[in-house]
Amino acid sequence: MTTSNETMITIKNASRWYGEVIGVNDITCEIRPGVTALLGQNGAGKSTLMKLITGQLRPTTGEVEVFGHIPFANPKVYELLGFCSEFDNFPEHLTGRQFVVRMAEMQGMSRAAASERAQVLIDQVGMHERADKKLAGCSKGMRQRIKLAAAMVHDPKVIVLDEPLNGLDPIGRREFMQVLEKLANEGRAILVSSHILFEVEQMTRSILLMHRGRLMASGDLRTIRELIDRHPHRIRIMTDQPREAAGHLVKLDQVISAEMRPDGASVEIKTKQPDLLYSMIPGLSIEHGLKIYGVESPDNSLEAVFAYLVETP
């Protein structure tokens, strides 16, 4: 079993150019057991970094190592890695079970061993009741689970998932994240790319945040969020009583300002104590009879993090 402090992936000053175009630029980081989220907008370099880790690309400069081995064109590293591409291409005529069995057979397993391994993985990803449905008729969430099962047939220690939550409904996301949590608890390193911050917050505290090929921030999510919390934090409250709500909110010491939104159905406040204010809103609603239908924060988006990091307006 892998120890919790063992470094599985080491990246040192790695860059990758496509001609004159920079894919990733001078990336240095380490990835250990557990779930690590690779965050960034489209074009940030997430897929390029994943291809360097999985050995599909060689860095132009710098070093990438998986358990001390260079991954490019290295079968020894492939034995340690499982990879799920963002692309969703299957032999649609097969069932999920048949697909996983064939992937296991490609690893050199006999038909009996492949069938047994496929059943274990199908159970593990929560597809035991739907594995015999043809892939052509499977939902996005079902296909993602089958893809994950196929990537795990050789029992990899590192699993790399490129945008696995794309297209999943809220229930599918929650169930998929529960599967990843179980795998991480077994001592594996799970690297998940995403561009949606609130999904990542439900999944892990460890993140790598990329922008235009550079690693802008890394570490615990709380540290990254502090980059936002140095600025007034915006909270939007949906209510059909925005004037009344604003009047009560501005009386709180934690509120810097309150502004009614043009939609006439919400009020936006600014605060430097968002966690405390979130906990106070339910009591405020009860005390003053305010009908509050929802609470959200524009600053919880990845775009807001980027805006502060790169100092854009």
C-alpha positions in Angstrom: 0.0 0.0 0.0 1.3 3.4 -0.9 2.0 5.7 2.0 0.2 9.0 2.2 3.3 11.0 2.0 4.9 9.2 -1.0 5.4 11.4 -4.1 4.0 9.5 -7.1 4.4 12.2 -9.8 7.2 14.7 -9.9 7.3 17.6 -12.4 10.3 19.9 -12.5 10.4 23.0 -14.7 8.5 21.1 -17.5 7.6 23.0 -20.6 6.1 21.8 -23.9 6.0 23.8 -27.1 4.0 23.0 -30.2 6.1 24.9 -32.7 6.0 28.5 -31.5 2.9 27.8 -29.4 3.4 27.1 -25.7 1.3 24.2 -24.2 2.7 24.3 -20.7 5.4 26.6 -19.4 7.9 25.9 -16.6 5.6 23.7 -14.4 7.0 22.4 -11.1 4.8 20.4 -8.7 4.4 17.0 -7.0 1.3 14.8 -6.8 0.8 12.4 -3.9 -2.0 9.9 -3.0 -5.5 11.2 -2.9 -7.6 13.3 -5.3 -5.8 16.3 -6.9 -7.8 18.6 -9.1 -6.2 20.2 -12.1 -8.1 23.4 -12.7 -8.1 25.7 -15.6 -10.2 27.2 -18.4 -10.2 25.7 -21.8 -6.8 26.2 -23.3 -5.1 26.5 -19.9 -2.8 23.6 -20.6 -4.5 20.9 -18.6 -4.7 18.3 -21.3 -1.1 18.9 -22.3 0.1 18.4 -18.7 -1.9 15.2 -18.5 -0.3 14.0 -21.8 3.1 14.6 -20.3 2.3 12.6 -17.2 0.8 9.7 -19.1 3.7 9.5 -21.6 1.8 10.6 -24.7 4.1 13.6 -25.0 7.7 14.3 -24.1 8.5 17.6 -22.4 10.4 20.1 -24.6 12.4 21.1 -21.5 12.4 20.0 -17.9 11.5 16.6 -16.3 8.4 14.6 -15.7 8.6 11.4 -13.6 6.1 8.8 -12.4 7.5 6.8 -9.5 11.0 7.9 -10.6 10.5 6.8 -14.2 10.3 8.9 -17.3 6.8 8.2 -18.7 7.3 8.9 -22.4 7.2 5.6 -24.4 7.8 3.7 -21.2 5.7 0.5 -20.8 6.8 0.2 -17.1 5.0 3.5 -16.4 2.0 2.5 -18.4 1.6 -0.4 -16.0 1.2 2.1 -13.1 -1.1 4.4 -14.9 -4.8 4.4 -15.8 -6.1 7.2 -18.2 -9.5 8.4 -19.1 -9.5 10.8 -22.1 -12.0 13.5 -22.4 -13.1 12.0 -25.7 -16.1 9.7 -25.5 -15.5 7.1 -28.3 -16.7 3.5 -27.7 -17.5 0.5 -29.9 -21.2 1.3 -29.5 -22.4 -2.2 -30.3 -20.8 -3.7 -27.2 -22.2 -3.7 -23.7 -20.3 -2.0 -20.9 -19.3 -5.4 -19.6 -18.1 -6.6 -23.0 -16.0 -3.5 -23.4 -14.3 -3.9 -20.0 -13.7 -7.6 -20.6 -12.0 -6.8 -23.9 -9.8 -4.1 -22.3 -8.7 -6.7 -19.7 -8.0 -9.2 -22.4 -5.8 -6.6 -24.1 -3.7 -6.7 -20.8 -3.0 -10.3 -21.5 -5.7 -11.9 -19.2 -7.5 -15.0 -20.2 -11.2 -14.8 -20.9 -12.1 -16.2 -17.5 -9.7 -13.9 -15.7 -10.9 -10.9 -17.7 -14.5 -11.6 -17.0 -13.8 -12.0 -13.3 -11.8 -8.7 -13.2 -14.5 -6.9 -15.2 -17.1 -8.0 -12.6 -15.0 -6.6 -9.7 -14.6 -3.3 -11.5 -18.2 -3.0 -12.6 -19.2 -3.5 -9.0 -16.6 -1.0 -7.8 -17.9 1.8 -10.2 -21.5 1.1 -9.4 -22.6 -0.3 -12.7 -23.5 -3.9 -11.7 -27.2 -3.4 -12.5 -26.6 -1.7 -15.9 -23.4 -3.3 -17.2 -25.1 -5.5 -19.8 -26.8 -2.5 -21.6 -25.3 -1.6 -25.0 -23.0 1.4 -24.8 -25.0 3.1 -27.5 -27.9 3.4 -25.1 -26.0 4.4 -22.0 -26.2 7.8 -20.4 -23.2 10.0 -20.1 -22.7 9.1 -16.5 -22.9 5.4 -17.2 -20.3 5.7 -20.0 -18.0 7.6 -17.7 -18.2 4.8 -15.2 -17.5 2.2 -17.8 -14.6 4.3 -19.1 -13.2 4.4 -15.5 -13.6 0.7 -15.0 -11.7 0.0 -18.3 -8.9 2.3 -17.2 -8.5 0.3 -14.0 -8.3 -3.3 -15.4 -4.6 -3.5 -14.6 -5.0 -2.1 -11.1 -3.0 1.2 -11.6 -1.6 3.2 -8.7 -2.2 6.5 -10.6 -5.5 7.4 -12.4 -5.6 10.4 -14.7 -9.1 11.7 -15.6 -9.6 14.4 -18.2 -12.8 16.4 -17.5 -14.7 13.3 -16.2 -17.6 15.3 -14.8 -18.5 17.0 -18.1 -22.1 16.3 -19.1 -23.1 14.6 -15.8 -26.3 15.6 -14.0 -25.9 16.5 -10.3 -26.7 13.0 -9.1 -24.3 11.5 -11.5 -21.6 13.9 -10.4 -22.1 13.0 -6.8 -22.0 9.3 -7.4 -18.9 9.6 -9.6 -17.1 11.6 -7.0 -18.0 9.0 -4.4 -16.3 6.4 -6.6 -13.2 8.5 -6.9 -13.1 9.1 -3.1 -13.1 5.3 -2.5 -10.3 4.8 -5.0 -8.2 7.6 -3.3 -8.8 6.0 0.1 -7.1 2.8 -1.3 -3.9 4.9 -1.6 -4.1 5.8 -5.3 -3.3 9.1 -6.8 -6.3 10.5 -8.7 -5.6 13.5 -10.9 -8.9 15.0 -12.2 -9.0 18.0 -14.6 -12.0 20.4 -14.4 -12.9 24.0 -15.1 -15.7 24.2 -12.5 -14.6 25.3 -9.0 -17.7 24.3 -7.1 -17.5 20.7 -8.3 -13.9 20.5 -7.2 -14.7 21.9 -3.7 -16.9 18.9 -3.2 -14.2 16.5 -4.3 -10.8 17.5 -2.8 -8.8 20.3 -1.1 -5.7 19.7 -3.2 -5.6 21.6 -6.4 -3.3 22.8 -9.2 -4.5 25.9 -10.9 -3.4 26.6 -14.4 -3.7 29.6 -16.7 -2.3 30.1 -20.2 0.1 27.2 -19.7 1.5 28.3 -16.3 0.8 26.9 -12.9 -0.7 29.9 -11.1 -1.3 28.4 -7.7 -1.1 25.0 -6.0 -1.8 23.3 -2.7 -4.7 23.2 -0.4 -7.9 24.8 -1.7 -8.2 27.0 1.4 -4.9 28.6 0.4 -6.2 29.3 -3.1 -9.5 30.7 -1.9 -7.5 33.2 0.3 -6.5 34.8 -3.0 -10.1 35.7 -3.4 -10.8 36.5 0.2 -8.3 39.3 0.3 -10.9 41.1 -1.7 -14.5 41.8 -0.7 -16.4 38.6 -1.3 -19.7 39.0 -3.2 -22.8 37.0 -2.1 -26.0 37.2 -4.1 -29.3 36.5 -2.3 -32.4 35.6 -4.3 -35.5 37.0 -2.7 -38.8 38.8 -3.8 -38.1 41.3 -1.0 -34.8 42.7 -2.1 -35.4 46.2 -0.6 -36.3 44.7 2.8 -33.4 42.3 2.7 -30.9 45.0 1.8 -32.1 47.2 4.6 -31.5 44.4 7.2 -28.2 43.2 5.7 -26.5 46.6 5.7 -27.0 46.8 9.5 -24.7 43.8 10.0 -21.1 44.6 10.9 -19.9 41.9 8.4 -21.6 43.6 5.4 -19.6 46.3 3.6 -22.3 47.1 1.1 -25.7 45.9 -0.2 -27.1 46.5 -3.7 -30.4 45.5 -5.2 -29.9 43.8 -8.6 -31.6 45.0 -11.8 -33.6 41.8 -12.0 -35.6 43.0 -8.9 -35.4 39.5 -7.4 -32.0 39.5 -5.7 -29.6 41.6 -3.6 -25.8 41.5 -3.8 -23.7 42.2 -0.8 -20.0 42.5 -0.2 -18.2 41.1 2.8 -14.8 40.1 4.0 -16.3 37.4 6.3 -18.2 35.2 3.9 -18.2 32.0 6.0 -19.7 33.9 9.0 -22.3 35.7 6.9 -23.4 32.4 5.2 -24.1 31.0 8.6 -26.1 34.1 9.6 -28.4 34.3 6.6 -30.9 31.6 7.7 -31.4 33.2 11.1 -31.8 36.6 9.5 -34.5 35.2 7.2 -36.5 33.7 10.1 -36.1 36.7 12.4 -37.4 39.2 9.8 -39.7 36.9 7.8 -37.7 37.2 4.6 -38.4 34.8 1.8 -35.0 33.7 0.6 -35.0 31.3 -2.4 -31.3 30.8 -2.9 -27.8 32.0 -2.0 -24.9 32.0 -4.4 -21.6 33.7 -4.9 -20.2 35.0 -8.2 -16.8 34.8 -6.5 -17.0 31.0 -6.2 -16.3 30.6 -9.9 -13.0 29.7 -11.3 -13.2 32.8 -13.5 -13.2 34.9 -10.3 -10.1 33.1 -9.1 -8.3 33.8 -12.3 -9.4 37.4 -12.4 -7.7 38.0 -9.0 -4.7 35.9 -9.9 -3.9 37.6 -13.2 -5.2 41.0 -11.9 -7.8 41.5 -14.7 -10.7 43.8 -14.0 
